[in-house]
Amino acid sequence: MRVRLYTFTGFTMAPIANFSETTPAPGTVMLKYPYSARECFDLIDSKEHVTGKELSPANTRVLKIEIIPATARVHYEVMSNGSTDRHADEDSPTLGDGDIIDFGSNWRMSLRAAE
């Protein structure tokens, strides 16, 4: 499977045209582009992939994952600054195509294909 990871500095509010009293908010929340960094790789069988700190430069706040095929899922573990290394396994949480999670500067991530 092909995995693409993108990091962002946060979210922004985009205005909605033709806003009316019946619309709950005057805008919609979107990822704040341009993205800060990206990392793309293939996950093969049960091999682990660990991202580098290059994926999470200063001011990183959010990570988005894209997976091809879109029906595939990955197990993951997040390693923040100074935390013990964690390795994704079959008991780790999973992410699917288009999922977004909190992610910080200089954080890393371990991923494995979910079966």
Contacts in CASP RR format, 6 or more apart in sequence:
PFRMAT RR
TARGET T0000
AUTHOR 0000-0000-0000
METHOD contacts of the structure
MODEL  1
MRVRLYTFTGFTMAPIANFSETTPAPGTVMLKYPYSARECFDLIDSKEHV
TGKELSPANTRVLKIEIIPATARVHYEVMSNGSTDRHADEDSPTLGDGDI
IDFGSNWRMSLRAAE
1 42 0 8 1.000
1 43 0 8 1.000
1 67 0 8 1.000
1 68 0 8 1.000
1 69 0 8 1.000
1 72 0 8 1.000
1 74 0 8 1.000
1 113 0 8 1.000
2 40 0 8 1.000
2 41 0 8 1.000
2 42 0 8 1.000
2 67 0 8 1.000
2 68 0 8 1.000
3 40 0 8 1.000
3 41 0 8 1.000
3 42 0 8 1.000
3 43 0 8 1.000
3 49 0 8 1.000
3 65 0 8 1.000
3 66 0 8 1.000
3 67 0 8 1.000
3 74 0 8 1.000
3 111 0 8 1.000
4 38 0 8 1.000
4 39 0 8 1.000
4 40 0 8 1.000
4 65 0 8 1.000
4 66 0 8 1.000
4 67 0 8 1.000
4 68 0 8 1.000
5 38 0 8 1.000
5 39 0 8 1.000
5 40 0 8 1.000
5 51 0 8 1.000
5 55 0 8 1.000
5 63 0 8 1.000
5 64 0 8 1.000
5 65 0 8 1.000
5 66 0 8 1.000
5 109 0 8 1.000
6 35 0 8 1.000
6 37 0 8 1.000
6 38 0 8 1.000
6 63 0 8 1.000
6 64 0 8 1.000
6 65 0 8 1.000
6 66 0 8 1.000
7 35 0 8 1.000
7 36 0 8 1.000
7 37 0 8 1.000
7 38 0 8 1.000
7 55 0 8 1.000
7 56 0 8 1.000
7 57 0 8 1.000
7 60 0 8 1.000
7 62 0 8 1.000
7 63 0 8 1.000
7 64 0 8 1.000
7 103 0 8 1.000
8 31 0 8 1.000
8 32 0 8 1.000
8 33 0 8 1.000
8 35 0 8 1.000
8 36 0 8 1.000
8 60 0 8 1.000
8 61 0 8 1.000
8 62 0 8 1.000
8 63 0 8 1.000
8 64 0 8 1.000
9 32 0 8 1.000
9 36 0 8 1.000
9 59 0 8 1.000
9 60 0 8 1.000
9 61 0 8 1.000
9 62 0 8 1.000
10 31 0 8 1.000
10 32 0 8 1.000
10 61 0 8 1.000
10 62 0 8 1.000
11 29 0 8 1.000
11 30 0 8 1.000
11 31 0 8 1.000
11 32 0 8 1.000
11 62 0 8 1.000
12 29 0 8 1.000
12 30 0 8 1.000
12 31 0 8 1.000
12 32 0 8 1.000
13 27 0 8 1.000
13 28 0 8 1.000
13 29 0 8 1.000
13 30 0 8 1.000
14 27 0 8 1.000
14 28 0 8 1.000
14 29 0 8 1.000
14 30 0 8 1.000
15 26 0 8 1.000
15 27 0 8 1.000
16 23 0 8 1.000
16 25 0 8 1.000
16 26 0 8 1.000
16 27 0 8 1.000
16 28 0 8 1.000
19 26 0 8 1.000
19 27 0 8 1.000
31 62 0 8 1.000
31 64 0 8 1.000
31 100 0 8 1.000
35 64 0 8 1.000
36 56 0 8 1.000
36 57 0 8 1.000
36 59 0 8 1.000
36 60 0 8 1.000
37 54 0 8 1.000
37 55 0 8 1.000
37 56 0 8 1.000
37 57 0 8 1.000
37 60 0 8 1.000
38 55 0 8 1.000
39 51 0 8 1.000
39 52 0 8 1.000
39 54 0 8 1.000
39 55 0 8 1.000
41 49 0 8 1.000
43 49 0 8 1.000
43 74 0 8 1.000
43 111 0 8 1.000
43 112 0 8 1.000
43 113 0 8 1.000
44 113 0 8 1.000
45 113 0 8 1.000
46 112 0 8 1.000
46 113 0 8 1.000
47 112 0 8 1.000
48 87 0 8 1.000
48 88 0 8 1.000
48 110 0 8 1.000
48 111 0 8 1.000
48 112 0 8 1.000
49 110 0 8 1.000
49 111 0 8 1.000
49 112 0 8 1.000
50 108 0 8 1.000
50 109 0 8 1.000
50 110 0 8 1.000
50 111 0 8 1.000
51 108 0 8 1.000
51 109 0 8 1.000
51 110 0 8 1.000
51 111 0 8 1.000
52 108 0 8 1.000
53 106 0 8 1.000
53 107 0 8 1.000
53 108 0 8 1.000
55 63 0 8 1.000
55 108 0 8 1.000
55 109 0 8 1.000
56 63 0 8 1.000
56 103 0 8 1.000
56 104 0 8 1.000
56 105 0 8 1.000
56 106 0 8 1.000
56 107 0 8 1.000
56 108 0 8 1.000
57 105 0 8 1.000
58 105 0 8 1.000
59 105 0 8 1.000
60 103 0 8 1.000
60 104 0 8 1.000
60 105 0 8 1.000
60 107 0 8 1.000
61 102 0 8 1.000
61 103 0 8 1.000
61 104 0 8 1.000
62 100 0 8 1.000
62 101 0 8 1.000
62 102 0 8 1.000
62 103 0 8 1.000
63 100 0 8 1.000
63 101 0 8 1.000
63 102 0 8 1.000
63 103 0 8 1.000
63 109 0 8 1.000
64 98 0 8 1.000
64 99 0 8 1.000
64 100 0 8 1.000
65 74 0 8 1.000
65 95 0 8 1.000
65 96 0 8 1.000
65 97 0 8 1.000
65 98 0 8 1.000
65 99 0 8 1.000
65 100 0 8 1.000
66 97 0 8 1.000
66 98 0 8 1.000
67 73 0 8 1.000
67 74 0 8 1.000
67 95 0 8 1.000
67 96 0 8 1.000
67 97 0 8 1.000
67 98 0 8 1.000
68 97 0 8 1.000
70 97 0 8 1.000
71 97 0 8 1.000
72 96 0 8 1.000
72 97 0 8 1.000
72 113 0 8 1.000
72 114 0 8 1.000
73 94 0 8 1.000
73 95 0 8 1.000
73 96 0 8 1.000
73 114 0 8 1.000
74 88 0 8 1.000
74 94 0 8 1.000
74 95 0 8 1.000
74 96 0 8 1.000
74 111 0 8 1.000
74 112 0 8 1.000
74 113 0 8 1.000
74 114 0 8 1.000
75 88 0 8 1.000
75 89 0 8 1.000
75 90 0 8 1.000
75 91 0 8 1.000
75 92 0 8 1.000
75 93 0 8 1.000
75 94 0 8 1.000
75 111 0 8 1.000
75 112 0 8 1.000
75 113 0 8 1.000
75 114 0 8 1.000
76 88 0 8 1.000
76 92 0 8 1.000
76 93 0 8 1.000
76 94 0 8 1.000
76 95 0 8 1.000
76 109 0 8 1.000
76 110 0 8 1.000
76 111 0 8 1.000
76 112 0 8 1.000
77 86 0 8 1.000
77 87 0 8 1.000
77 88 0 8 1.000
77 92 0 8 1.000
77 109 0 8 1.000
77 110 0 8 1.000
78 86 0 8 1.000
78 101 0 8 1.000
78 103 0 8 1.000
78 107 0 8 1.000
78 108 0 8 1.000
78 109 0 8 1.000
79 85 0 8 1.000
79 86 0 8 1.000
79 107 0 8 1.000
79 108 0 8 1.000
79 109 0 8 1.000
79 110 0 8 1.000
80 104 0 8 1.000
80 107 0 8 1.000
81 105 0 8 1.000
81 106 0 8 1.000
81 107 0 8 1.000
85 110 0 8 1.000
86 92 0 8 1.000
86 110 0 8 1.000
87 110 0 8 1.000
88 110 0 8 1.000
88 111 0 8 1.000
88 112 0 8 1.000
89 112 0 8 1.000
90 114 0 8 1.000
90 115 0 8 1.000
92 110 0 8 1.000
92 112 0 8 1.000
94 114 0 8 1.000
95 101 0 8 1.000
103 109 0 8 1.000
END
